[in-house]
Amino acid sequence: MKLLKDILYKARIEEVVGSTNVAIENIVFDSREAVEFSVFVAVRGTQVDGHDFIDKAIENGSIAVVCEQLPSEPIENITYVRVKDSAEALAYMASNFYDHPSKKLKLVAVTGTNGKTSVVTLLHQLFTDLGKKSGLLSTVVNKIGTKEIEASLTTPDTVQINQLLQQMVDEGCEYAFMEASSHAIVQHRTTGLDFDVAVFTNISRDHLDYHGSFNNYIAAKKMLFDNLPQHAHALINNDDRHAEVMVQNTKAKVETFALKSLANFKAKILENQLTGLQLILDEKELFTKLVGRFNAYNLLAVYGTGMVLGVDQLELMTAISSLNPVDGRFQHIQSPNGVTGIVDYAHTPDALENVLSTIQGIRGGNESVIVVVGCGGDRDAGKRPEMAQIAAKYGDRVLLTSDNPRTEDPDAIIEDMKKGLDPVGLKKALTITSREEAIKTACALSQPGDIILIAGKGHETYQEVNGVRHHFDDLEVLNEQFNELK
């Protein structure tokens, strides 16, 4: 229990009605979760406005309300606090309420279009292997030490983040690694957190349905670096042309990693095969089980983070050489008759091109590459033609199928994808709405030695149709089909 006045620090208060000298037991921004002695923060969301639910929160027990606009008829004995920005205030309040847990950990944020999940997962795996108890906040799973907690969003809400960070502190974690999505940054879910390192992996077209333009998307990512404290490190991919923009206003110390350009942390690929990567990393030779140029960048981000956090270089390199690939990221299996199947989360044009160019680099030349790909519904429709175009550029056969259609018609999504295909691409393409049937068809079309890429869902074990998630696992379906290939 804390006094309201103590958890309002940095909330940019503009007006107070009532007393802030009241005891608060929890913070909520969903009126349905309001209970006795809670403070309700009315946040304006993309779908609903929390201000419309102030009275409901009070009915459910809230004794204080934080909002951007005061009600026309305030209720007696309720404290109202008007602030400049409710979402920002909520972030600071959550941090204050849980006694600033981010300051008690070495907290690392990773942002970028591609690679976020891989980098944070590899960092958690690495530091755990080094004997340093760590926490993880990712798309796939949240972890406190080795204990797993299911994740529903790329970044949890700001109250959940601080709750989880406090649990990590309570359970003896020294480090925490978290994804920072562009949505989370602009919605202030990362505001008020004390980051020690922020990593920028890359940026390409994504989430324009939400941000409106690529410039807005860049600005969203940049906010993370703009708000870093002076003691933090900003670690950026110097090969990305937007890297300098990310850190032009940061107070943090800037460090760089790269394969091609000058950087603090450099690597060179010696060999890239299905068995892994042979690298020269900061002038030392290293083998890793991870595959592809994109994973070389991920490993550089991991290595650079370890170095700026003060890990011994030899210890760090030894641990990196033992890292296992991340589930659903270039995860490959082989059929009894020699067909290679690859499941990857690639759901942006840039990510798909990275994976397919990696396959191009490791193929022998005589085999066919068969690509199964779809696009998500209720998301940036502009990238759909690009995804099909890239699939046809590298694939010998392309099967356009359903991904997570959500509330859209999957056939309409596929038609959007087909707009990116020229006559040559159209000849390569088949449209099969059922994802399971598309995978089965890809396997039926394959010959020994061929490579099948199933892109877009990776680690996901569901398919979302009309708001309902049905069990569906690309790897599971692929395994079943491969067992039938003799």
N, C-alpha and C positions, 0 to 999 in steps of 0.2 A: 504494500500500500504506500502511495506517495501523494504528496500535496500537489494539487493541480498547478500551483504557481511554479513548482520546481521542475515540472516536466514541460513547461511552456518556453523554456530557454531557447532562443534563436528562432522562435515561431513567427516573428514579425507581426506582433499584435498591433491592431489599429483601434480597437475599442473593446471595453469589458463592461458587461452588465451583470451585476452580482459579485460574489466573492470568489477569488481564486484560492482562498485558504481552505479548500475542501479536500478530503481524502479520496483518492482515486484507486480503484483496484485493478482496472484494466482499460485498454484503449481499443475502440472498435470503429470501423468505418462502414460496417454493414449493420443496419438497424436490427436485423434478425438476430444478431449476435450480442446485442445490448443486454446487459444484466444490471442488477443493483450495483450502484457505486462505480459505474463505468462512465468514461467520457466518450461521446460520439463525435467523430470528425466527419463533417459533411463534405465529401469530395465530389467534384464534377467529373464524371466519367464519360467515356465515348458513347455509352448506351443509356445510362441513367444518371441523374443528378442527385447526390446525397442530400441536398437541401430539401428535396421533396419528402424525405423520410425522417426529418428531425422529430416531428411529433410522435412518430411510431417508436423511435429510439427512446424517447422520454417515457412513453407508455411501458416500454420493456425494462425500464429501470435506470436509464442514464440520468445522471445528476448534473452533467455539464455538457455543453455543446461548443464545438469549435467550427466556425463556418466563415464563408466569405461575405455572406449577406445575412443580416439579422432578420428573424421572422417579424412580420408586421404586428403580431400579438404574442409577445414573450410570455412564457408560463412562469408563474410565481415560484420562487425558491429554486429556480434552475439558473445556473451560471452560463452565460453566453459570452464567447470570446470571438470577436471578429478579427480575422487575419488577412494578410495580403493574398496568400496562396495556401489553400487547405492541404493540398497534396504535399507541398514542401513542409508545412507545419507538422503534418502527420509523421513525416520521416524524422524530423528532429525530436518530436515527442516520443516516438518509439525508441530512439537511441537513448534519450534521457531516462525514460522509464526503466529500461533494462541496464542502466549504469554503463553505457558506452562500451559494450562488449568488443566492438571492432578495435578499440584502443588496446585491448588486452591480448590481441592476436597479431600475428604477421598476416595481414589480409591482402590477397592478390585478386584483382579483377581482370578478366580477359574479355575484350570486345573485338568485334569485326564481323564481317559477313559470314566467313567460313573459318572453321578451326576452333571455335570457342569451346565446344564440348570436348574435342580431342585434347586440347591443351590443358584444360583444368583437370580432366580425368587422368592424363599422364602425369601432371604435377602431383596430384593426390597419391597416385601409385608410387611415384618416385620418392616423395618425402616419407611415405609409409615404409618403403623399402629401406630408407636411410635411418629408420628407427625414430622418426619424428612424428608424433601423433598429430593428425591433421583432420580438417573438416572439408567437405565438398558440397557446393551448391551448383547443380547442373541440370540440363534439360532431362537427362536420363534418370538421375537419382540424386538425392541428397544423402550425405553420409556424415555421421559424427563418429570419428575414428573409423571403425569397420562396420558400425551399425548403420543399416540402410533405412532411409525414409523416402517414400515415393514422391516424385516431383510431378506437379501438374502444369507448371509454367516454366519458361526458360529462366526467369528470375521470380522467386516468390514475392509476395507483397512486403512492404517495408516492416510491418509488425512481425511477420513470420521470419524475415531475415534476422532481425534483432533477437527474436526468441531463439532461433537456431544457433546464432553466434554465441548467445549466452550459455546455451546448453553445451556448446563446444568448449567454452571456457571452463564451465563446471566440471566437464569430464576430462580436463587436462590437455586439451589440444593446444599446440603452439602455433599452428598455421591453419589458414582457411583459404580455399581457392573457389572462386565463384565466377560464373558467366554473368556478363552485364550486357543484356540485349538493348537495342536502341529504344524499344518501347519502355523498358524499365528505367532507362536513364532519363528520358523526357517526362516520365510519370513520377519522377523523384523517388523511385524505389531504392536508388543507391545513394540518395542525398543523406548527409549526416554521418556516413560511414568513413572511417579513418583508414584509407588504403595505404599500404606500404609500396605496392607495385601495381601499375596498370599496364596491361599488354594490349597492343593493337596488332592484330594478325593481318588484315587486309580489308578492302571494301570494294564491293561491286553491287550491281542492281539487286535490291531486295526490299520488301515491305513498303513499296511506294504507294500501295493502297492506303497505308496508315499515314505515312509522312508527307505524301503529296508530290514530292520532287526529290531528285537525287541530292540536291544541295541541302535540303532539310534533313535528309537521312545522314549525310556527312556531319551536319551541325549537331545532330543528336548524339552521334558517337563522340564528337569533339567535346561535348559537355563534360564527359567523364574526366578528360585530361585538364580541362579548364579549372575544374574544382579540386584537383589534387593538392594536398598540402606540400609545403616546401621540402619536408623530409622524405617524400616519396620518390620513387623511380618511375619514369614513363619509358617503357620498353616498346619500341616500334619497329615494324618491318620496313626497312629502308628501301626495299625493292618495290614497294607499293607507292604509286605516284601521289597518293593523298597523305602519305605519312607525315610530311612536314606540316601540313595544315592542321593535323590532329594536335600537335604540340606547340603551335605558334604562340599560344597564350598561357601555357602551363607554367606553374611555379616549381614543378618537380624537376629533378635531374633527368635529362634525356639520355637514354642509351639505345643503341640500334643493333639490329641483326639483319643479315642478308646472305643470299647466295651469289648475287651478281654485283652489287655495288659495295662501296666502302662502308664498313660498319664496325662496331665494337666487338661483335660476335659473328664470325664468318664460318661458312661451311662450303665444301665442294663435294658434289656427288661423283664417286668413282664408279660404282656399279648400282644399277637399279633393277632388281629381279623380283620374282614372286616370293623368293625366300627372304628378301629384305634389302636394306640399303647399306652400301659400303661408303662411308663418308670420311673426308678430312675435316675435322672439327677443331677450329683454333689450332691448326698445324699438328693435330694428333689423329691417327687413324682410328676409326670406330665402326663396328658393325652393329646394326639394329634390325630387329624383326619387322619393323614398320616399312611399308612400301610406298614409293612415289615421291615426286618432287614436293608435292603439297605437304607430305609428312616430314620432309627435310625441314621445311619452314616451321612446322609444329614443334619439331625437336629443337630447332634453334631458339624458339620462344621459351621452351622448357629449360634449355641450357642457360640462356640469358637470365631467366628468372632465378634459377639456382645460384648463378654467379653473383647477381646483385644482392641476393639474400645472404651471401657470405658462405655458401657451401664450398668445401674444399674441391678443387677442380678434378683431381684424380678420383675422389669419391663420387663426384657427380657423373663423370664419364662412365665409370664402372656401372653405376646404377642405371644410366640411360641405356647402356648396351643390353640390359636385362629387361627393359620395358616390353610389355605385351601390347599388341594392337588393341584399339578401342572397339568394343562391340558395334557392329553396324557401320564401321568406317573401313572401307576396302577389305571387308571380311570375305575371305575366299575359301572355297571348298572344291574338291575334285570328285567327279563321278567315276564309277568303276571302269568306264570306257574312255576316260581321259579328257572329258569336257571340264573346263574350269568355270566355276560360277562365282561371281563377285556380287556381294550385297553392299550397297553404299547409300548413305543418307543424302547424297548430292541432290539438292532441291532448288538450286539457283543455277543460272547459266554458267557462271564462273566455276562453281564447284563441279558441275557435270563435265565441263571442258577439262578441268584438272584431272579428274578420274579417267576420262577417255584418252587424254594425251598420255597418261601414265601407262594405260593398257597398250597404247600404240608403241610406246617405248620398250615394252617388255615382250611384245608378241614376236613370233618367229617370222611371220610374213605370209605364210600359206593358209593359216587358219582364218575362219570368219569370226567377226565380232558381232554379236547379236545384242541389241540394246532394248531393254524393257523400261519404259519411262512414262510417267504421268505428271500432272501438276495439281496442286491443292486447290480446292474451291474456296471462295470468300477471301482470296488473297490476290496480290498483284497480278492482274491478268496480262499485263504487258510483257511479262517474261515467258509466257507460254509459247509463242512462236519461236522465240530464241532457243528454248529448251529443245524443241523438235528439230530445229535447224542444226544445232550442235550434235544431237544424236545421229542425224543423217550424215553429217560431215565425217564422223569417225566410224560409224557403224555400217556393217555390210547389210544387215537387216535391222529394221526398227519396228518395235511393237508399241504403239501408242495406247495407253490404257488408263485406268482410273487410279488415283492416288488416295487422298482424303477429300472426296468431293464436298463434304460438309453439307451446306444447304443448296449447292448448285447442282445442275443436271450434269452428270459425268460426261455424257455424249457432247454437250455444248462445250465443255472444257477441252475435250479432244479436238473438236472442230476449230477452236481457237489455236491449238497447237499446230494443226495442219496448215494454218495460214503462213507458217514460217518455212514450208517446204516448197522447193522448186520442183519442176517435173522429174528430175533425177531422184530427188528425195522422196517424192510421192511413190515412185516405183519401188523404192526400198521398204516402204512403210505398210504395215498392217494395222488396223484399228480393232482392238478387242477390249470392250468395256470392262469385262470381268478381269480383275488383276490375276486371280488364280488361273483362269484360262489362258491369259497372256503368258504367264510363266510356264505353264504346261506346253503351250505352243512353241515357245522359245526352245525348250528342251527337246521337243519333237523335231524341230528344224535343225538342231545341232548335229555335228559330226565329231568323231574323236579329234581332240586337239583344239576345238573351237572354244571361244570365250563368251560367256553370257554375263552381261552386266544388268543387274536389277537395281534401278536408281530411284531415289526419292524418299524412301521410308526407313531404310537402315535398321536401327535398333527397335523401331516401333513394333509393338505386338498387337496393333489394332488398326481398323479402318473406320474412319468416321463418316457416316452417311446420315444426313438429316438430323444431326445432333446426337446420334446414337453411335457409340463405339462398339464395333463387332470385333471379335478376336480375329486377327490376321497377322501372320508373321512370314515375311518374304523368305527368310532363311529356312523356316520350317517347311514351307511349300517346296522350295528348291531341293531340300534334302530328300523329301518324299519322291520327287520326280527323278532325282539322280539315282536313287536306289532301284529305279526301274530301267535305267540305261545300262545295258550289258555290252 
